[in-house]
């Protein structure tokens, strides 16, 4: 069996790693297509090396652009890729423009599509990611859900017959990387001379927090006023937005820093006092690492992290400060994101359901 995985953004590379490993172990031919949606080397190419994936088989080099321009360029390029390889499955990941472009291209060519991380919902239709994930779920032939909550969402939308609960592949790779870095300490901490538990790690990148100058200024001021250094791992797009808006990303307690390779990010988060983010992946990673998280959004797809007390939603500077300095959550043995073997179940599901399509 041949599977083509289409990825283009940093969180997708992390999800790809255990899938690639499980595919090779099962004797499945796995072709990796990188759209180039994230084109900065620290956000892209280095991840393939750090996670043991190797170079992608196809690199489209799409780069940045508006949603329409970027998605259209991917569609134009992917048709030829899928026509050449004619896989048993096109596997798409998460909720980016790469996800919806690959799904649309494949279904138009009558190639079965499987959506990894299906069923996540924020119920915020202002988010481009929400449109991407909903459209992909309704187009796909097989929906690989990470949690029971995601399964329930898909059932409510009439998609139960296509849904398989596999667990969360991010858990697979996180547990592996966590064990690798646990005894190594944090390169970021060493670089900046920070004590264990003496700083916060932050990532802010979503359009609702960065595109409006007043909003980005408010978030930056909220982070700058915290009681410990806040290391903001700033995506190049956020740096450009801040410069255009005249917002300083290094001020008060806030220290802007380039993004980190995934193992370094996990090591930094693991020894931090807490995480502040608007990223979907980092909320869940903080939970799995036992690190308190404050999410700068009005909602989250990972509701389990909030229900279990390890994540709080915050929007104003005051709410961010209250969330970050709250008492440490009660320890929990709950494991809503699986046991670290989701990727094996994904490959098994593709092998089992391939004959049904």
C-alpha positions as CSV (number, residue, x, y, z in Angstrom):
1,X,0.0,0.0,0.0
2,X,1.2,3.5,-0.8
3,X,0.2,6.5,1.3
4,X,0.9,10.2,0.4
5,X,1.2,12.5,3.4
6,X,0.8,16.2,2.7
7,X,2.2,18.6,5.3
8,X,3.2,22.3,5.3
9,X,3.3,23.7,8.8
10,X,5.3,23.1,12.0
11,X,2.7,21.2,14.0
12,X,2.1,18.9,11.0
13,X,5.8,17.9,10.9
14,X,5.6,16.7,14.5
15,X,2.5,14.6,13.7
16,X,4.2,13.3,10.6
17,X,7.1,11.8,12.5
18,X,5.3,8.9,14.3
19,X,3.2,8.2,11.2
20,X,6.3,7.8,9.1
21,X,7.9,5.5,11.6
22,X,4.7,3.4,11.9
23,X,4.3,3.2,8.1
24,X,7.9,1.9,7.6
25,X,7.4,-0.6,10.4
26,X,4.3,-1.9,8.7
27,X,5.9,-2.1,5.3
28,X,3.8,0.7,3.9
29,X,5.3,2.9,1.2
30,X,5.1,6.5,2.5
31,X,5.6,9.5,0.2
32,X,6.0,12.8,2.0
33,X,4.9,16.0,0.2
34,X,5.9,19.3,1.8
35,X,3.9,22.2,0.4
36,X,6.3,24.9,1.7
37,X,3.5,26.7,3.6
38,X,6.1,27.3,6.3
39,X,9.2,28.2,4.4
40,X,11.6,29.4,7.2
41,X,14.2,26.7,7.7
42,X,13.7,26.7,11.5
43,X,10.0,26.2,11.0
44,X,10.4,23.6,8.3
45,X,13.5,21.7,7.0
46,X,15.3,21.4,10.3
47,X,12.2,19.6,11.8
48,X,12.6,16.8,9.4
49,X,16.1,16.2,10.6
50,X,15.3,16.7,14.3
51,X,12.4,14.2,14.2
52,X,14.2,11.6,12.1
53,X,12.0,11.9,9.1
54,X,14.5,12.7,6.4
55,X,14.0,15.0,3.5
56,X,10.5,15.1,2.0
57,X,10.0,13.3,-1.3
58,X,8.3,16.3,-2.9
59,X,8.7,20.0,-1.9
60,X,6.3,22.4,-3.6
61,X,7.9,25.6,-2.3
62,X,4.6,27.5,-2.2
63,X,5.6,30.0,0.5
64,X,3.5,32.8,2.0
65,X,0.5,34.6,0.5
66,X,-3.2,35.2,1.2
67,X,-5.4,32.3,1.9
68,X,-6.7,32.2,-1.6
69,X,-3.3,32.6,-3.3
70,X,-1.6,30.0,-1.1
71,X,-4.4,27.4,-1.3
72,X,-4.7,27.9,-5.1
73,X,-1.0,27.5,-5.6
74,X,-1.1,24.2,-3.6
75,X,-4.1,22.9,-5.6
76,X,-2.4,23.6,-8.9
77,X,0.8,21.8,-7.8
78,X,-0.8,18.8,-6.0
79,X,-2.9,17.6,-8.9
80,X,0.2,16.5,-10.7
81,X,1.8,15.0,-7.6
82,X,-1.3,12.8,-6.9
83,X,-1.6,11.9,-10.6
84,X,2.0,10.7,-10.6
85,X,1.8,8.6,-7.4
86,X,-1.8,7.4,-7.4
87,X,-1.7,6.3,-3.7
88,X,-4.2,4.2,-1.9
89,X,-4.7,7.1,0.5
90,X,-3.9,10.8,0.8
91,X,-3.3,11.5,4.4
92,X,-3.9,15.1,5.5
93,X,-3.1,16.6,8.9
94,X,-4.8,19.2,11.2
95,X,-6.4,22.4,9.9
96,X,-4.1,24.5,7.7
97,X,-4.4,25.6,4.1
98,X,-2.2,22.6,3.2
99,X,-4.8,20.4,4.7
100,X,-7.8,21.7,2.8
101,X,-5.9,22.0,-0.5
102,X,-4.7,18.4,-0.4
103,X,-8.1,17.1,0.6
104,X,-9.9,19.0,-2.2
105,X,-7.3,18.0,-4.8
106,X,-7.5,14.3,-3.9
107,X,-11.3,14.0,-3.7
108,X,-11.6,15.7,-7.1
109,X,-9.3,13.0,-8.5
110,X,-11.2,10.2,-6.7
111,X,-8.3,9.3,-4.4
112,X,-9.4,8.3,-0.9
113,X,-8.6,11.0,1.8
114,X,-8.0,10.3,5.5
115,X,-8.0,13.3,7.9
116,X,-5.7,13.0,10.9
117,X,-6.9,15.0,13.9
118,X,-10.5,15.0,12.6
119,X,-13.4,16.2,14.7
120,X,-11.7,19.1,16.5
121,X,-14.0,22.1,16.8
122,X,-13.6,25.6,18.3
123,X,-17.1,26.7,17.1
124,X,-15.5,30.0,16.2
125,X,-16.2,30.6,12.5
126,X,-13.9,33.7,12.5
127,X,-11.0,31.3,12.6
128,X,-9.7,30.2,9.2
129,X,-8.6,26.9,10.8
130,X,-12.2,26.1,11.8
131,X,-13.3,26.4,8.1
132,X,-10.4,24.2,7.0
133,X,-11.1,21.5,9.5
134,X,-14.9,21.4,8.9
135,X,-14.5,21.3,5.1
136,X,-11.8,18.6,5.3
137,X,-13.9,16.4,7.6
138,X,-16.9,16.6,5.3
139,X,-14.8,15.9,2.2
140,X,-12.7,13.0,3.6
141,X,-13.4,9.3,3.4
142,X,-11.9,8.4,6.7
143,X,-11.9,10.5,9.9
144,X,-9.1,9.7,12.3
145,X,-10.2,11.3,15.6
146,X,-7.8,12.0,18.5
147,X,-10.3,12.1,21.3
148,X,-13.8,11.0,22.3
149,X,-14.9,14.6,22.2
150,X,-13.8,14.8,18.6
151,X,-15.7,11.5,17.9
152,X,-18.8,13.1,19.4
153,X,-18.5,16.2,17.3
154,X,-18.3,14.0,14.1
155,X,-21.3,12.0,15.2
156,X,-23.3,15.2,15.7
157,X,-22.5,16.2,12.1
158,X,-23.6,12.9,10.7
159,X,-20.1,11.5,10.1
160,X,-20.0,8.6,12.6
161,X,-19.8,5.9,9.9
162,X,-16.5,7.4,8.6
163,X,-15.0,7.9,12.1
164,X,-12.3,5.9,13.9
165,X,-10.9,6.8,17.3
166,X,-7.2,6.4,17.1
167,X,-5.8,8.7,19.8
168,X,-3.5,11.6,19.4
169,X,-0.3,11.1,17.4
170,X,1.2,14.2,19.1
171,X,1.2,12.2,22.3
172,X,3.3,9.5,20.6
173,X,6.1,11.9,19.6
174,X,5.9,14.1,22.7
175,X,6.4,11.1,25.0
176,X,9.4,10.0,23.0
177,X,11.0,13.5,22.9
178,X,10.2,14.1,26.5
179,X,12.1,11.0,27.6
180,X,15.1,12.1,25.3
181,X,15.4,15.6,26.8
182,X,14.4,15.0,30.4
183,X,18.0,14.6,31.6
184,X,19.6,17.0,29.1
185,X,18.3,20.3,30.5
186,X,17.2,23.2,28.3
187,X,19.5,24.9,25.8
188,X,17.3,27.9,25.9
189,X,17.6,28.1,29.7
190,X,21.4,27.8,29.5
191,X,21.6,30.4,26.7
192,X,19.6,33.0,28.7
193,X,20.9,32.1,32.1
194,X,17.5,31.2,33.5
195,X,16.7,29.0,36.5
196,X,14.5,26.0,36.3
197,X,10.9,27.2,37.0
198,X,12.2,30.8,36.7
199,X,10.6,31.8,33.4
200,X,7.6,31.3,31.2
201,X,7.5,30.1,27.5
202,X,5.1,31.9,25.2
203,X,4.0,31.6,21.6
204,X,1.5,34.0,20.0
205,X,0.8,33.7,16.3
206,X,-2.9,33.5,15.4
207,X,-4.4,36.2,13.2
208,X,-6.9,37.4,15.9
209,X,-4.0,38.2,18.2
210,X,-1.5,39.6,15.7
211,X,-3.3,41.3,12.8
212,X,-4.8,44.2,14.8
213,X,-2.2,46.6,16.2
214,X,-4.2,47.3,19.4
215,X,-4.7,43.7,20.1
216,X,-1.1,42.7,19.6
217,X,0.0,45.6,21.8
218,X,-2.4,44.5,24.5
219,X,-1.1,40.9,24.4
220,X,2.5,42.1,24.4
221,X,1.8,44.4,27.3
222,X,0.1,41.6,29.3
223,X,3.1,39.4,28.8
224,X,5.6,42.2,29.6
225,X,3.9,42.8,33.0
226,X,4.3,39.2,34.3
227,X,6.3,38.3,37.4
228,X,9.0,36.3,35.6
229,X,10.9,36.5,32.3
230,X,8.6,35.5,29.4
231,X,10.4,34.0,26.4
232,X,8.3,34.7,23.3
233,X,9.2,32.3,20.6
234,X,8.3,34.6,17.7
235,X,7.4,33.2,14.3
236,X,8.8,35.4,11.5
237,X,5.3,36.5,10.5
238,X,4.7,37.8,14.1
239,X,8.0,39.7,14.0
240,X,7.0,41.3,10.8
241,X,3.5,42.2,12.1
242,X,4.9,43.7,15.3
243,X,7.4,45.8,13.3
244,X,4.7,47.0,11.0
245,X,2.4,47.9,14.0
246,X,5.2,49.5,16.0
247,X,4.8,47.0,18.8
248,X,7.9,46.0,20.8
249,X,8.2,42.3,21.4
250,X,11.0,42.8,23.9
251,X,9.8,45.0,26.7
252,X,9.5,44.6,30.5
253,X,9.5,40.9,31.3
254,X,9.0,40.0,27.6
255,X,12.0,38.7,25.6
256,X,11.6,37.9,21.9
257,X,13.5,34.8,20.7
258,X,13.7,32.9,17.5
259,X,11.6,29.7,17.3
260,X,13.1,26.5,18.7
261,X,13.6,23.1,17.2
262,X,11.0,20.8,18.6
263,X,13.2,18.9,21.1
264,X,14.5,22.3,22.4
265,X,10.9,23.6,22.7
266,X,9.8,20.6,24.7
267,X,12.9,20.9,27.0
268,X,12.2,24.6,27.5
269,X,8.6,24.0,28.3
270,X,9.4,21.1,30.6
271,X,11.6,23.2,32.9
272,X,9.4,26.4,32.7
273,X,7.0,27.8,35.3
274,X,4.2,27.8,32.7
275,X,3.2,28.2,29.1
276,X,1.3,31.1,27.5
277,X,0.1,30.4,24.0
278,X,-2.6,30.6,21.4
279,X,-1.3,27.5,19.7
280,X,-3.4,24.4,19.7
281,X,-0.5,21.9,19.9
282,X,1.3,23.6,22.7
283,X,-1.7,23.7,25.0
284,X,-1.9,19.9,24.8
285,X,1.8,19.4,25.0
286,X,1.9,21.5,28.2
287,X,-0.8,19.3,29.7
288,X,1.1,16.1,28.8
289,X,4.2,17.5,30.3
290,X,2.4,18.6,33.5
291,X,3.1,22.3,32.9
292,X,0.3,24.8,33.6
293,X,-1.0,26.6,30.5
294,X,-2.7,29.9,29.8
295,X,-4.3,30.2,26.4
296,X,-4.8,33.6,24.8
297,X,-8.1,32.8,23.1
298,X,-11.8,32.8,23.7
299,X,-12.1,29.0,23.1
300,X,-10.1,25.9,22.7
301,X,-10.4,22.7,20.7
302,X,-8.7,20.8,23.6
303,X,-11.5,21.2,26.1
304,X,-10.1,18.4,28.3
305,X,-7.1,20.5,29.3
306,X,-9.5,23.2,30.7
307,X,-11.8,20.7,32.3
308,X,-8.9,19.1,34.1
309,X,-7.6,22.5,35.3
310,X,-4.3,22.5,33.5
311,X,-5.4,25.2,31.0
312,X,-7.3,28.5,31.4
313,X,-8.6,30.9,28.7
314,X,-7.5,34.5,28.9
315,X,-7.8,37.6,26.7
316,X,-7.1,40.7,28.7
317,X,-3.8,41.6,30.3
318,X,-5.4,41.1,33.7
319,X,-6.8,37.6,32.7
320,X,-3.4,36.6,31.4
321,X,-1.7,37.6,34.6
322,X,-4.4,35.8,36.7
323,X,-4.1,32.7,34.6
324,X,-0.3,32.5,34.7
325,X,0.0,33.1,38.5
326,X,-2.8,30.8,39.5
327,X,-2.1,28.0,42.0
328,X,-0.6,24.8,40.4
329,X,-3.4,22.6,39.2
330,X,-4.3,19.3,40.9
331,X,-2.3,16.4,39.5
332,X,-4.4,14.0,37.3
333,X,-4.0,10.5,35.9
334,X,-6.5,11.2,33.1
335,X,-5.2,10.4,29.7
336,X,-7.7,11.9,27.2
337,X,-5.1,12.0,24.4
338,X,-4.2,8.3,24.2
339,X,-1.4,6.0,25.2
340,X,1.4,7.0,22.8
341,X,0.5,4.4,20.2
342,X,-1.9,6.3,18.0
343,X,0.3,6.2,14.9
344,X,0.2,2.4,14.8
345,X,-3.6,2.5,15.0
346,X,-3.7,5.1,12.1
347,X,-1.8,2.8,9.8
348,X,-3.9,-0.2,10.8
349,X,-7.1,1.9,10.1
350,X,-5.8,2.8,6.7
351,X,-5.0,-0.8,5.9
352,X,-8.3,-2.0,7.2
353,X,-10.6,0.6,5.6
354,X,-8.8,0.8,2.2
355,X,-10.9,-2.0,0.9
356,X,-14.1,-0.3,1.9
357,X,-13.5,2.9,-0.2
